Amino acid sequence: MKILFPILAFIGGIAVAIQGQINGGLGKKAGVLEAAFISFGIGTLALFFTVIFFGKGNLLVVTTVPKWQLIGGLLGAIYVIVAVFSVPKIGVAPTLAAVIAGQIIMGIIIDHFGLFGGTRIPMDMKKIVAMVLLFISIYLFNQK
């Protein structure tokens, strides 16, 4: 069962790469912000029907959770806007290399300090070396 989650994450990564190229092309035709809006609109419709047919949670919790827990959509919008803008300029792989580096580095910081209610997982030398290698990979991806 432990292999299921990395496989699902891998599939999610494939979707993000395809999404970047599709949204980048849409951004060239519609505009960066407009493409992000269209992307989120289609995603919202897909989620609406998914929740209607398969949802088992409670949407009303939105009124009781800490307000900072509601900014996930805003952060997702920032990502989509950045991807729509970046992919046509530098390509999918360099954009995703930088995105993944940002995710991993922020993930290490979140884990180290136990931010946002997470479990505290201290940073160690292996993680610092991994961050340096991430920056090297971003540099190499952006070499012509």
N, CA, C and O atoms as CSV, one atom per row, in Angstrom:
chain,resi,resn,atom,element,x,y,z
A,1,MET,N,N,0.816,-1.198,0.000
A,1,MET,CA,C,0.000,0.000,0.000
A,1,MET,C,C,0.858,1.260,0.000
A,1,MET,O,O,0.434,2.297,-0.511
A,2,LYS,N,N,2.076,1.179,0.576
A,2,LYS,CA,C,2.933,2.360,0.623
A,2,LYS,C,C,3.345,2.826,-0.764
A,2,LYS,O,O,3.634,4.008,-0.949
A,3,ILE,N,N,3.381,1.932,-1.743
A,3,ILE,CA,C,3.778,2.295,-3.101
A,3,ILE,C,C,2.681,3.097,-3.804
A,3,ILE,O,O,2.973,3.827,-4.752
A,4,LEU,N,N,1.444,2.978,-3.367
A,4,LEU,CA,C,0.326,3.671,-4.008
A,4,LEU,C,C,0.519,5.185,-4.006
A,4,LEU,O,O,0.279,5.839,-5.020
A,5,PHE,N,N,0.945,5.742,-2.888
A,5,PHE,CA,C,1.032,7.196,-2.778
A,5,PHE,C,C,2.137,7.791,-3.649
A,5,PHE,O,O,1.903,8.815,-4.290
A,6,PRO,N,N,3.329,7.194,-3.700
A,6,PRO,CA,C,4.309,7.714,-4.664
A,6,PRO,C,C,3.837,7.591,-6.114
A,6,PRO,O,O,4.133,8.458,-6.936
A,7,ILE,N,N,3.112,6.528,-6.430
A,7,ILE,CA,C,2.584,6.370,-7.788
A,7,ILE,C,C,1.570,7.468,-8.081
A,7,ILE,O,O,1.596,8.069,-9.155
A,8,LEU,N,N,0.677,7.733,-7.132
A,8,LEU,CA,C,-0.300,8.813,-7.313
A,8,LEU,C,C,0.401,10.165,-7.457
A,8,LEU,O,O,0.007,10.981,-8.290
A,9,ALA,N,N,1.433,10.403,-6.652
A,9,ALA,CA,C,2.188,11.653,-6.753
A,9,ALA,C,C,2.871,11.756,-8.118
A,9,ALA,O,O,2.917,12.836,-8.708
A,10,PHE,N,N,3.393,10.653,-8.616
A,10,PHE,CA,C,4.026,10.621,-9.934
A,10,PHE,C,C,3.011,10.986,-11.018
A,10,PHE,O,O,3.312,11.769,-11.919
A,11,ILE,N,N,1.817,10.418,-10.926
A,11,ILE,CA,C,0.750,10.737,-11.882
A,11,ILE,C,C,0.384,12.220,-11.781
A,11,ILE,O,O,0.157,12.884,-12.792
A,12,GLY,N,N,0.330,12.728,-10.549
A,12,GLY,CA,C,0.081,14.160,-10.361
A,12,GLY,C,C,1.158,15.003,-11.019
A,12,GLY,O,O,0.860,16.037,-11.617
A,13,GLY,N,N,2.409,14.571,-10.914
A,13,GLY,CA,C,3.509,15.284,-11.560
A,13,GLY,C,C,3.380,15.293,-13.073
A,13,GLY,O,O,3.666,16.300,-13.720
A,14,ILE,N,N,2.953,14.180,-13.634
A,14,ILE,CA,C,2.712,14.116,-15.081
A,14,ILE,C,C,1.631,15.118,-15.463
A,14,ILE,O,O,1.762,15.838,-16.452
A,15,ALA,N,N,0.562,15.160,-14.671
A,15,ALA,CA,C,-0.532,16.098,-14.943
A,15,ALA,C,C,-0.048,17.544,-14.875
A,15,ALA,O,O,-0.441,18.366,-15.702
A,16,VAL,N,N,0.797,17.860,-13.900
A,16,VAL,CA,C,1.317,19.225,-13.759
A,16,VAL,C,C,2.162,19.610,-14.977
A,16,VAL,O,O,2.067,20.739,-15.460
A,17,ALA,N,N,2.983,18.690,-15.473
A,17,ALA,CA,C,3.804,18.987,-16.651
A,17,ALA,C,C,2.931,19.249,-17.872
A,17,ALA,O,O,3.165,20.202,-18.615
A,18,ILE,N,N,1.932,18.409,-18.077
A,18,ILE,CA,C,1.020,18.597,-19.210
A,18,ILE,C,C,0.244,19.898,-19.035
A,18,ILE,O,O,0.076,20.658,-19.989
A,19,GLN,N,N,-0.228,20.153,-17.820
A,19,GLN,CA,C,-0.974,21.376,-17.525
A,19,GLN,C,C,-0.139,22.612,-17.851
A,19,GLN,O,O,-0.650,23.580,-18.416
A,20,GLY,N,N,1.139,22.579,-17.497
A,20,GLY,CA,C,2.005,23.724,-17.762
A,20,GLY,C,C,2.075,24.060,-19.240
A,20,GLY,O,O,1.962,25.225,-19.620
A,21,GLN,N,N,2.261,23.050,-20.071
A,21,GLN,CA,C,2.346,23.283,-21.515
A,21,GLN,C,C,1.012,23.758,-22.073
A,21,GLN,O,O,0.971,24.695,-22.870
A,22,ILE,N,N,-0.077,23.121,-21.662
A,22,ILE,CA,C,-1.400,23.505,-22.151
A,22,ILE,C,C,-1.735,24.930,-21.722
A,22,ILE,O,O,-2.168,25.742,-22.540
A,23,ASN,N,N,-1.535,25.235,-20.444
A,23,ASN,CA,C,-1.851,26.575,-19.950
A,23,ASN,C,C,-0.921,27.626,-20.545
A,23,ASN,O,O,-1.343,28.756,-20.790
A,24,GLY,N,N,0.344,27.264,-20.778
A,24,GLY,CA,C,1.269,28.203,-21.417
A,24,GLY,C,C,0.803,28.574,-22.815
A,24,GLY,O,O,0.847,29.743,-23.200
A,25,GLY,N,N,0.355,27.578,-23.577
A,25,GLY,CA,C,-0.182,27.844,-24.913
A,25,GLY,C,C,-1.447,28.678,-24.856
A,25,GLY,O,O,-1.635,29.588,-25.663
A,26,LEU,N,N,-2.313,28.368,-23.904
A,26,LEU,CA,C,-3.536,29.151,-23.725
A,26,LEU,C,C,-3.190,30.588,-23.350
A,26,LEU,O,O,-3.839,31.529,-23.808
A,27,GLY,N,N,-2.168,30.753,-22.518
A,27,GLY,CA,C,-1.750,32.087,-22.100
A,27,GLY,C,C,-1.266,32.942,-23.260
A,27,GLY,O,O,-1.466,34.156,-23.258
A,28,LYS,N,N,-0.628,32.319,-24.258
A,28,LYS,CA,C,-0.179,33.072,-25.431
A,28,LYS,C,C,-1.364,33.618,-26.217
A,28,LYS,O,O,-1.279,34.687,-26.822
A,29,LYS,N,N,-2.468,32.878,-26.203
A,29,LYS,CA,C,-3.645,33.290,-26.975
A,29,LYS,C,C,-4.599,34.170,-26.173
A,29,LYS,O,O,-5.152,35.135,-26.700
A,30,ALA,N,N,-4.789,33.835,-24.902
A,30,ALA,CA,C,-5.804,34.527,-24.103
A,30,ALA,C,C,-5.219,35.587,-23.176
A,30,ALA,O,O,-5.931,36.499,-22.756
A,31,GLY,N,N,-3.939,35.480,-22.852
A,31,GLY,CA,C,-3.322,36.335,-21.842
A,31,GLY,C,C,-3.029,35.500,-20.603
A,31,GLY,O,O,-3.705,34.505,-20.340
A,32,VAL,N,N,-2.020,35.910,-19.846
A,32,VAL,CA,C,-1.572,35.127,-18.691
A,32,VAL,C,C,-2.669,35.003,-17.640
A,32,VAL,O,O,-3.021,33.892,-17.243
A,33,LEU,N,N,-3.208,36.118,-17.191
A,33,LEU,CA,C,-4.231,36.070,-16.136
A,33,LEU,C,C,-5.507,35.413,-16.633
A,33,LEU,O,O,-6.165,34.678,-15.897
A,34,GLU,N,N,-5.852,35.681,-17.887
A,34,GLU,CA,C,-7.058,35.088,-18.456
A,34,GLU,C,C,-6.927,33.568,-18.563
A,34,GLU,O,O,-7.881,32.840,-18.286
A,35,ALA,N,N,-5.755,33.092,-18.961
A,35,ALA,CA,C,-5.529,31.645,-19.038
A,35,ALA,C,C,-5.616,31.005,-17.658
A,35,ALA,O,O,-6.184,29.924,-17.506
A,36,ALA,N,N,-5.055,31.669,-16.656
A,36,ALA,CA,C,-5.151,31.146,-15.290
A,36,ALA,C,C,-6.608,31.095,-14.849
A,36,ALA,O,O,-7.033,30.133,-14.209
A,37,PHE,N,N,-7.368,32.121,-15.186
A,37,PHE,CA,C,-8.791,32.168,-14.833
A,37,PHE,C,C,-9.556,31.037,-15.516
A,37,PHE,O,O,-10.359,30.354,-14.881
A,38,ILE,N,N,-9.307,30.844,-16.803
A,38,ILE,CA,C,-9.970,29.761,-17.541
A,38,ILE,C,C,-9.601,28.413,-16.930
A,38,ILE,O,O,-10.467,27.561,-16.729
A,39,SER,N,N,-8.320,28.219,-16.636
A,39,SER,CA,C,-7.857,26.965,-16.045
A,39,SER,C,C,-8.561,26.690,-14.721
A,39,SER,O,O,-9.043,25.582,-14.485
A,40,PHE,N,N,-8.617,27.700,-13.864
A,40,PHE,CA,C,-9.284,27.512,-12.575
A,40,PHE,C,C,-10.785,27.322,-12.740
A,40,PHE,O,O,-11.403,26.578,-11.977
A,41,GLY,N,N,-11.379,27.987,-13.730
A,41,GLY,CA,C,-12.813,27.810,-13.982
A,41,GLY,C,C,-13.147,26.378,-14.363
A,41,GLY,O,O,-14.089,25.789,-13.834
A,42,ILE,N,N,-12.364,25.819,-15.288
A,42,ILE,CA,C,-12.573,24.425,-15.703
A,42,ILE,C,C,-12.316,23.488,-14.523
A,42,ILE,O,O,-13.072,22.543,-14.300
A,43,GLY,N,N,-11.248,23.753,-13.770
A,43,GLY,CA,C,-10.947,22.938,-12.590
A,43,GLY,C,C,-12.055,23.011,-11.549
A,43,GLY,O,O,-12.396,22.008,-10.922
A,44,THR,N,N,-12.614,24.203,-11.370
A,44,THR,CA,C,-13.713,24.370,-10.410
A,44,THR,C,C,-14.927,23.559,-10.839
A,44,THR,O,O,-15.566,22.909,-10.012
A,45,LEU,N,N,-15.247,23.595,-12.131
A,45,LEU,CA,C,-16.370,22.788,-12.628
A,45,LEU,C,C,-16.127,21.300,-12.403
A,45,LEU,O,O,-17.021,20.577,-11.963
A,46,ALA,N,N,-14.912,20.848,-12.706
A,46,ALA,CA,C,-14.584,19.432,-12.510
A,46,ALA,C,C,-14.714,19.050,-11.040
A,46,ALA,O,O,-15.265,17.999,-10.715
A,47,LEU,N,N,-14.207,19.902,-10.152
A,47,LEU,CA,C,-14.317,19.615,-8.718
A,47,LEU,C,C,-15.755,19.672,-8.235
A,47,LEU,O,O,-16.156,18.886,-7.377
A,48,PHE,N,N,-16.534,20.600,-8.784
A,48,PHE,CA,C,-17.944,20.710,-8.405
A,48,PHE,C,C,-18.659,19.382,-8.644
A,48,PHE,O,O,-19.328,18.859,-7.752
A,49,PHE,N,N,-18.515,18.843,-9.848
A,49,PHE,CA,C,-19.195,17.587,-10.160
A,49,PHE,C,C,-18.598,16.405,-9.395
A,49,PHE,O,O,-19.320,15.477,-9.031
A,50,THR,N,N,-17.305,16.432,-9.153
A,50,THR,CA,C,-16.678,15.373,-8.363
A,50,THR,C,C,-17.228,15.377,-6.943
A,50,THR,O,O,-17.525,14.321,-6.385
A,51,VAL,N,N,-17.364,16.563,-6.360
A,51,VAL,CA,C,-17.913,16.671,-4.997
A,51,VAL,C,C,-19.372,16.236,-4.980
A,51,VAL,O,O,-19.794,15.518,-4.073
A,52,ILE,N,N,-20.145,16.662,-5.971
A,52,ILE,CA,C,-21.566,16.296,-6.030
A,52,ILE,C,C,-21.735,14.775,-6.052
A,52,ILE,O,O,-22.566,14.231,-5.324
A,53,PHE,N,N,-20.954,14.098,-6.880
A,53,PHE,CA,C,-21.146,12.661,-7.060
A,53,PHE,C,C,-20.347,11.784,-6.099
A,53,PHE,O,O,-20.767,10.668,-5.792
A,54,PHE,N,N,-19.212,12.268,-5.624
A,54,PHE,CA,C,-18.347,11.410,-4.812
A,54,PHE,C,C,-17.993,11.973,-3.444
A,54,PHE,O,O,-17.430,11.260,-2.613
A,55,GLY,N,N,-18.312,13.237,-3.197
A,55,GLY,CA,C,-17.904,13.881,-1.949
A,55,GLY,C,C,-18.558,13.263,-0.726
A,55,GLY,O,O,-19.739,12.915,-0.741
A,56,LYS,N,N,-17.777,13.135,0.323
A,56,LYS,CA,C,-18.287,12.580,1.577
A,56,LYS,C,C,-17.942,13.491,2.755
A,56,LYS,O,O,-18.223,13.158,3.906
A,57,GLY,N,N,-17.336,14.637,2.463
A,57,GLY,CA,C,-16.913,15.556,3.519
A,57,GLY,C,C,-17.991,16.577,3.842
A,57,GLY,O,O,-19.177,16.350,3.603
A,58,ASN,N,N,-17.559,17.699,4.386
A,58,ASN,CA,C,-18.477,18.734,4.834
A,58,ASN,C,C,-17.964,20.090,4.370
A,58,ASN,O,O,-17.013,20.618,4.945
A,59,LEU,N,N,-18.581,20.660,3.340
A,59,LEU,CA,C,-18.161,21.961,2.831
A,59,LEU,C,C,-18.440,23.088,3.820
A,59,LEU,O,O,-17.795,24.135,3.760
A,60,LEU,N,N,-19.386,22.890,4.722
A,60,LEU,CA,C,-19.732,23.941,5.681
A,60,LEU,C,C,-18.621,24.202,6.689
A,60,LEU,O,O,-18.664,25.202,7.406
A,61,VAL,N,N,-17.635,23.327,6.753
A,61,VAL,CA,C,-16.505,23.519,7.656
A,61,VAL,C,C,-15.757,24.812,7.317
A,61,VAL,O,O,-15.000,25.326,8.141
A,62,VAL,N,N,-15.969,25.334,6.107
A,62,VAL,CA,C,-15.305,26.563,5.682
A,62,VAL,C,C,-15.580,27.715,6.648
A,62,VAL,O,O,-14.780,28.645,6.742
A,63,THR,N,N,-16.681,27.663,7.350
A,63,THR,CA,C,-17.022,28.742,8.289
A,63,THR,C,C,-16.354,28.574,9.646
A,63,THR,O,O,-16.358,29.504,10.453
A,64,THR,N,N,-15.781,27.404,9.912
A,64,THR,CA,C,-15.241,27.149,11.253
A,64,THR,C,C,-13.730,26.924,11.297
A,64,THR,O,O,-13.135,26.987,12.373
A,65,VAL,N,N,-13.104,26.665,10.165
A,65,VAL,CA,C,-11.655,26.413,10.176
A,65,VAL,C,C,-10.904,27.730,10.325
A,65,VAL,O,O,-11.443,28.792,10.013
A,66,PRO,N,N,-9.654,27.668,10.804
A,66,PRO,CA,C,-8.854,28.897,10.847
A,66,PRO,C,C,-8.751,29.502,9.439
A,66,PRO,O,O,-8.532,28.781,8.465
A,67,LYS,N,N,-8.905,30.795,9.343
A,67,LYS,CA,C,-8.972,31.457,8.030
A,67,LYS,C,C,-7.715,31.240,7.186
A,67,LYS,O,O,-7.799,31.234,5.957
A,68,TRP,N,N,-6.551,31.062,7.821
A,68,TRP,CA,C,-5.335,30.845,7.040
A,68,TRP,C,C,-5.402,29.540,6.255
A,68,TRP,O,O,-4.674,29.374,5.276
A,69,GLN,N,N,-6.267,28.606,6.669
A,69,GLN,CA,C,-6.391,27.340,5.951
A,69,GLN,C,C,-7.181,27.490,4.647
A,69,GLN,O,O,-7.314,26.532,3.886
A,70,LEU,N,N,-7.695,28.672,4.398
A,70,LEU,CA,C,-8.482,28.903,3.188
A,70,LEU,C,C,-7.655,29.505,2.046
A,70,LEU,O,O,-8.199,29.768,0.973
A,71,ILE,N,N,-6.362,29.725,2.254
A,71,ILE,CA,C,-5.568,30.376,1.209
A,71,ILE,C,C,-4.952,29.394,0.207
A,71,ILE,O,O,-4.210,29.804,-0.685
A,72,GLY,N,N,-5.253,28.116,0.349
A,72,GLY,CA,C,-4.700,27.126,-0.586
A,72,GLY,C,C,-5.047,27.428,-2.035
A,72,GLY,O,O,-4.200,27.287,-2.917
A,73,GLY,N,N,-6.279,27.840,-2.288
A,73,GLY,CA,C,-6.679,28.192,-3.652
A,73,GLY,C,C,-5.913,29.389,-4.180
A,73,GLY,O,O,-5.550,29.430,-5.355
A,74,LEU,N,N,-5.665,30.365,-3.315
A,74,LEU,CA,C,-4.883,31.539,-3.705
A,74,LEU,C,C,-3.459,31.125,-4.078
A,74,LEU,O,O,-2.912,31.592,-5.077
A,75,LEU,N,N,-2.868,30.252,-3.274
A,75,LEU,CA,C,-1.516,29.766,-3.571
A,75,LEU,C,C,-1.500,28.974,-4.880
A,75,LEU,O,O,-0.551,29.070,-5.658
A,76,GLY,N,N,-2.554,28.193,-5.116
A,76,GLY,CA,C,-2.668,27.469,-6.384
A,76,GLY,C,C,-2.772,28.421,-7.567
A,76,GLY,O,O,-2.198,28.169,-8.626
A,77,ALA,N,N,-3.510,29.520,-7.384
A,77,ALA,CA,C,-3.639,30.518,-8.450
A,77,ALA,C,C,-2.288,31.157,-8.752
A,77,ALA,O,O,-1.951,31.386,-9.914
A,78,ILE,N,N,-1.519,31.444,-7.712
A,78,ILE,CA,C,-0.180,32.010,-7.922
A,78,ILE,C,C,0.661,31.045,-8.750
A,78,ILE,O,O,1.348,31.459,-9.684
A,79,TYR,N,N,0.608,29.759,-8.407
A,79,TYR,CA,C,1.375,28.765,-9.163
A,79,TYR,C,C,0.948,28.752,-10.635
A,79,TYR,O,O,1.797,28.777,-11.525
A,80,VAL,N,N,-0.359,28.713,-10.891
A,80,VAL,CA,C,-0.830,28.626,-12.275
A,80,VAL,C,C,-0.421,29.869,-13.060
A,80,VAL,O,O,0.010,29.759,-14.207
A,81,ILE,N,N,-0.549,31.048,-12.455
A,81,ILE,CA,C,-0.150,32.283,-13.140
A,81,ILE,C,C,1.340,32.249,-13.473
A,81,ILE,O,O,1.738,32.580,-14.590
A,82,VAL,N,N,2.155,31.851,-12.509
A,82,VAL,CA,C,3.607,31.779,-12.739
A,82,VAL,C,C,3.927,30.771,-13.843
A,82,VAL,O,O,4.770,31.041,-14.700
A,83,ALA,N,N,3.268,29.619,-13.831
A,83,ALA,CA,C,3.524,28.600,-14.855
A,83,ALA,C,C,3.083,29.081,-16.236
A,83,ALA,O,O,3.798,28.886,-17.219
A,84,VAL,N,N,1.910,29.707,-16.313
A,84,VAL,CA,C,1.422,30.216,-17.599
A,84,VAL,C,C,2.403,31.240,-18.165
A,84,VAL,O,O,2.630,31.287,-19.373
A,85,PHE,N,N,2.973,32.046,-17.302
A,85,PHE,CA,C,3.932,33.066,-17.721
A,85,PHE,C,C,5.292,32.456,-18.080
A,85,PHE,O,O,5.907,32.859,-19.067
A,86,SER,N,N,5.759,31.500,-17.295
A,86,SER,CA,C,7.126,30.979,-17.436
A,86,SER,C,C,7.299,29.943,-18.538
A,86,SER,O,O,8.295,29.980,-19.260
A,87,VAL,N,N,6.356,29.024,-18.685
A,87,VAL,CA,C,6.525,27.911,-19.635
A,87,VAL,C,C,6.803,28.392,-21.059
A,87,VAL,O,O,7.727,27.880,-21.689
A,88,PRO,N,N,6.042,29.357,-21.596
A,88,PRO,CA,C,6.357,29.791,-22.964
A,88,PRO,C,C,7.729,30.465,-23.092
A,88,PRO,O,O,8.306,30.490,-24.179
A,89,LYS,N,N,8.245,31.003,-22.005
A,89,LYS,CA,C,9.523,31.727,-22.047
A,89,LYS,C,C,10.727,30.794,-21.896
A,89,LYS,O,O,11.723,30.948,-22.603
A,90,ILE,N,N,10.640,29.818,-20.970
A,90,ILE,CA,C,11.813,28.972,-20.698
A,90,ILE,C,C,11.559,27.484,-20.919
A,90,ILE,O,O,12.503,26.694,-20.894
A,91,GLY,N,N,10.298,27.083,-21.136
A,91,GLY,CA,C,9.975,25.682,-21.371
A,91,GLY,C,C,9.421,24.990,-20.134
A,91,GLY,O,O,9.504,25.506,-19.020
A,92,VAL,N,N,8.855,23.809,-20.359
A,92,VAL,CA,C,8.221,23.050,-19.280
A,92,VAL,C,C,9.254,22.543,-18.277
A,92,VAL,O,O,9.097,22.746,-17.073
A,93,ALA,N,N,10.312,21.882,-18.761
A,93,ALA,CA,C,11.281,21.271,-17.835
A,93,ALA,C,C,11.977,22.299,-16.942
A,93,ALA,O,O,12.048,22.081,-15.732
A,94,PRO,N,N,12.496,23.412,-17.481
A,94,PRO,CA,C,13.119,24.391,-16.579
A,94,PRO,C,C,12.129,25.002,-15.591
A,94,PRO,O,O,12.468,25.249,-14.433
A,95,THR,N,N,10.901,25.245,-16.057
A,95,THR,CA,C,9.882,25.779,-15.143
A,95,THR,C,C,9.621,24.795,-14.018
A,95,THR,O,O,9.605,25.171,-12.846
A,96,LEU,N,N,9.416,23.529,-14.378
A,96,LEU,CA,C,9.123,22.530,-13.347
A,96,LEU,C,C,10.314,22.273,-12.444
A,96,LEU,O,O,10.135,21.988,-11.260
A,97,ALA,N,N,11.528,22.367,-12.973
A,97,ALA,CA,C,12.708,22.209,-12.113
A,97,ALA,C,C,12.711,23.280,-11.030
A,97,ALA,O,O,12.980,22.993,-9.863
A,98,ALA,N,N,12.410,24.515,-11.421
A,98,ALA,CA,C,12.363,25.602,-10.439
A,98,ALA,C,C,11.189,25.438,-9.479
A,98,ALA,O,O,11.322,25.685,-8.280
A,99,VAL,N,N,10.040,25.021,-10.006
A,99,VAL,CA,C,8.861,24.798,-9.157
A,99,VAL,C,C,9.151,23.704,-8.134
A,99,VAL,O,O,8.873,23.869,-6.946
A,100,ILE,N,N,9.703,22.600,-8.593
A,100,ILE,CA,C,9.998,21.482,-7.691
A,100,ILE,C,C,11.030,21.893,-6.647
A,100,ILE,O,O,10.914,21.527,-5.477
A,101,ALA,N,N,12.036,22.652,-7.069
A,101,ALA,CA,C,13.030,23.135,-6.105
A,101,ALA,C,C,12.357,24.003,-5.049
A,101,ALA,O,O,12.626,23.858,-3.857
A,102,GLY,N,N,11.486,24.902,-5.486
A,102,GLY,CA,C,10.759,25.744,-4.533
A,102,GLY,C,C,9.911,24.919,-3.584
A,102,GLY,O,O,9.862,25.198,-2.386
A,103,GLN,N,N,9.242,23.901,-4.117
A,103,GLN,CA,C,8.410,23.035,-3.278
A,103,GLN,C,C,9.251,22.289,-2.252
A,103,GLN,O,O,8.891,22.225,-1.077
A,104,ILE,N,N,10.360,21.732,-2.689
A,104,ILE,CA,C,11.185,20.946,-1.772
A,104,ILE,C,C,11.817,21.831,-0.711
A,104,ILE,O,O,11.822,21.482,0.469
A,105,ILE,N,N,12.349,22.972,-1.123
A,105,ILE,CA,C,12.976,23.864,-0.149
A,105,ILE,C,C,11.947,24.373,0.854
A,105,ILE,O,O,12.205,24.378,2.057
A,106,MET,N,N,10.782,24.803,0.368
A,106,MET,CA,C,9.747,25.258,1.300
A,106,MET,C,C,9.263,24.098,2.157
A,106,MET,O,O,8.961,24.288,3.335
A,107,GLY,N,N,9.183,22.901,1.587
A,107,GLY,CA,C,8.799,21.724,2.360
A,107,GLY,C,C,9.773,21.435,3.488
A,107,GLY,O,O,9.363,21.082,4.594
A,108,ILE,N,N,11.067,21.586,3.208
A,108,ILE,CA,C,12.085,21.376,4.247
A,108,ILE,C,C,11.916,22.402,5.362
A,108,ILE,O,O,12.016,22.063,6.542
A,109,ILE,N,N,11.661,23.657,4.991
A,109,ILE,CA,C,11.457,24.713,5.993
A,109,ILE,C,C,10.203,24.443,6.816
A,109,ILE,O,O,10.223,24.556,8.041
A,110,ILE,N,N,9.109,24.084,6.141
A,110,ILE,CA,C,7.854,23.777,6.847
A,110,ILE,C,C,8.064,22.618,7.810
A,110,ILE,O,O,7.652,22.684,8.967
A,111,ASP,N,N,8.712,21.547,7.327
A,111,ASP,CA,C,8.973,20.394,8.196
A,111,ASP,C,C,9.886,20.763,9.364
A,111,ASP,O,O,9.629,20.372,10.503
A,112,HIS,N,N,10.946,21.513,9.083
A,112,HIS,CA,C,11.924,21.841,10.126
A,112,HIS,C,C,11.276,22.592,11.289
A,112,HIS,O,O,11.568,22.319,12.453
A,113,PHE,N,N,10.407,23.525,10.969
A,113,PHE,CA,C,9.780,24.337,12.014
A,113,PHE,C,C,8.397,23.828,12.420
A,113,PHE,O,O,7.788,24.368,13.344
A,114,GLY,N,N,7.893,22.788,11.735
A,114,GLY,CA,C,6.555,22.284,12.037
A,114,GLY,C,C,5.479,23.311,11.738
A,114,GLY,O,O,4.490,23.411,12.466
A,115,LEU,N,N,5.668,24.079,10.666
A,115,LEU,CA,C,4.732,25.154,10.334
A,115,LEU,C,C,3.366,24.618,9.915
A,115,LEU,O,O,3.244,23.478,9.469
A,116,PHE,N,N,2.355,25.447,10.063
A,116,PHE,CA,C,0.985,25.161,9.641
A,116,PHE,C,C,0.431,23.895,10.291
A,116,PHE,O,O,-0.382,23.187,9.696
A,117,GLY,N,N,0.872,23.622,11.502
A,117,GLY,CA,C,0.357,22.478,12.250
A,117,GLY,C,C,0.994,21.150,11.886
A,117,GLY,O,O,0.505,20.100,12.303
A,118,GLY,N,N,2.076,21.174,11.116
A,118,GLY,CA,C,2.728,19.930,10.696
A,118,GLY,C,C,3.640,19.360,11.764
A,118,GLY,O,O,3.983,20.026,12.741
A,119,THR,N,N,4.021,18.117,11.554
A,119,THR,CA,C,4.972,17.457,12.439
A,119,THR,C,C,6.358,18.042,12.202
A,119,THR,O,O,6.749,18.264,11.056
A,120,ARG,N,N,7.097,18.293,13.270
A,120,ARG,CA,C,8.440,18.859,13.164
A,120,ARG,C,C,9.429,17.758,12.760
A,120,ARG,O,O,9.596,16.763,13.465
A,121,ILE,N,N,10.081,17.962,11.602
A,121,ILE,CA,C,11.097,17.035,11.103
A,121,ILE,C,C,12.352,17.868,10.846
A,121,ILE,O,O,12.419,18.594,9.854
A,122,PRO,N,N,13.349,17.769,11.732
A,122,PRO,CA,C,14.518,18.649,11.640
A,122,PRO,C,C,15.282,18.516,10.320
A,122,PRO,O,O,15.354,17.441,9.724
A,123,MET,N,N,15.853,19.651,9.883
A,123,MET,CA,C,16.713,19.679,8.706
A,123,MET,C,C,18.055,19.044,9.078
A,123,MET,O,O,18.541,19.210,10.196
A,124,ASP,N,N,18.644,18.319,8.132
A,124,ASP,CA,C,19.960,17.736,8.383
A,124,ASP,C,C,20.876,18.024,7.191
A,124,ASP,O,O,20.462,18.649,6.215
A,125,MET,N,N,22.101,17.568,7.283
A,125,MET,CA,C,23.088,17.858,6.245
A,125,MET,C,C,22.677,17.275,4.896
A,125,MET,O,O,22.941,17.894,3.865
A,126,LYS,N,N,22.042,16.110,4.872
A,126,LYS,CA,C,21.596,15.519,3.610
A,126,LYS,C,C,20.621,16.446,2.893
A,126,LYS,O,O,20.684,16.600,1.674
A,127,LYS,N,N,19.732,17.055,3.648
A,127,LYS,CA,C,18.746,17.952,3.040
A,127,LYS,C,C,19.408,19.228,2.531
A,127,LYS,O,O,19.013,19.761,1.494
A,128,ILE,N,N,20.401,19.715,3.246
A,128,ILE,CA,C,21.127,20.909,2.792
A,128,ILE,C,C,21.861,20.605,1.485
A,128,ILE,O,O,21.835,21.413,0.557
A,129,VAL,N,N,22.515,19.446,1.410
A,129,VAL,CA,C,23.195,19.035,0.177
A,129,VAL,C,C,22.176,18.898,-0.954
A,129,VAL,O,O,22.444,19.318,-2.080
A,130,ALA,N,N,21.019,18.320,-0.668
A,130,ALA,CA,C,19.971,18.173,-1.682
A,130,ALA,C,C,19.526,19.535,-2.208
A,130,ALA,O,O,19.292,19.687,-3.406
A,131,MET,N,N,19.408,20.532,-1.320
A,131,MET,CA,C,19.020,21.873,-1.761
A,131,MET,C,C,20.081,22.474,-2.683
A,131,MET,O,O,19.742,23.098,-3.688
A,132,VAL,N,N,21.345,22.293,-2.354
A,132,VAL,CA,C,22.425,22.796,-3.213
A,132,VAL,C,C,22.345,22.125,-4.584
A,132,VAL,O,O,22.486,22.789,-5.610
A,133,LEU,N,N,22.119,20.818,-4.601
A,133,LEU,CA,C,21.995,20.094,-5.866
A,133,LEU,C,C,20.788,20.572,-6.666
A,133,LEU,O,O,20.836,20.610,-7.895
A,134,LEU,N,N,19.706,20.937,-5.980
A,134,LEU,CA,C,18.542,21.486,-6.676
A,134,LEU,C,C,18.903,22.776,-7.406
A,134,LEU,O,O,18.518,22.971,-8.559
A,135,PHE,N,N,19.640,23.651,-6.733
A,135,PHE,CA,C,20.040,24.900,-7.379
A,135,PHE,C,C,20.960,24.634,-8.570
A,135,PHE,O,O,20.876,25.319,-9.589
A,136,ILE,N,N,21.831,23.647,-8.439
A,136,ILE,CA,C,22.695,23.277,-9.562
A,136,ILE,C,C,21.848,22.763,-10.719
A,136,ILE,O,O,22.116,23.095,-11.874
A,137,SER,N,N,20.827,21.954,-10.426
A,137,SER,CA,C,19.976,21.420,-11.493
A,137,SER,C,C,19.198,22.534,-12.189
A,137,SER,O,O,19.024,22.493,-13.407
A,138,ILE,N,N,18.732,23.523,-11.441
A,138,ILE,CA,C,18.032,24.655,-12.066
A,138,ILE,C,C,18.986,25.394,-13.000
A,138,ILE,O,O,18.617,25.760,-14.116
A,139,TYR,N,N,20.206,25.609,-12.538
A,139,TYR,CA,C,21.214,26.267,-13.375
A,139,TYR,C,C,21.437,25.469,-14.662
A,139,TYR,O,O,21.447,26.040,-15.752
A,140,LEU,N,N,21.616,24.155,-14.537
A,140,LEU,CA,C,21.877,23.317,-15.708
A,140,LEU,C,C,20.681,23.272,-16.654
A,140,LEU,O,O,20.862,23.285,-17.871
A,141,PHE,N,N,19.462,23.220,-16.114
A,141,PHE,CA,C,18.268,23.209,-16.958
A,141,PHE,C,C,18.154,24.488,-17.773
A,141,PHE,O,O,17.591,24.470,-18.868
A,142,ASN,N,N,18.669,25.579,-17.267
A,142,ASN,CA,C,18.521,26.866,-17.942
A,142,ASN,C,C,19.712,27.232,-18.818
A,142,ASN,O,O,19.754,28.331,-19.371
A,143,GLN,N,N,20.684,26.323,-18.954
A,143,GLN,CA,C,21.809,26.554,-19.857
A,143,GLN,C,C,21.391,26.215,-21.279
A,143,GLN,O,O,20.724,25.209,-21.519
A,144,LYS,N,N,21.782,27.048,-22.199
A,144,LYS,CA,C,21.432,26.814,-23.614
A,144,LYS,C,C,22.553,26.100,-24.319
A,144,LYS,O,O,22.449,25.814,-25.512
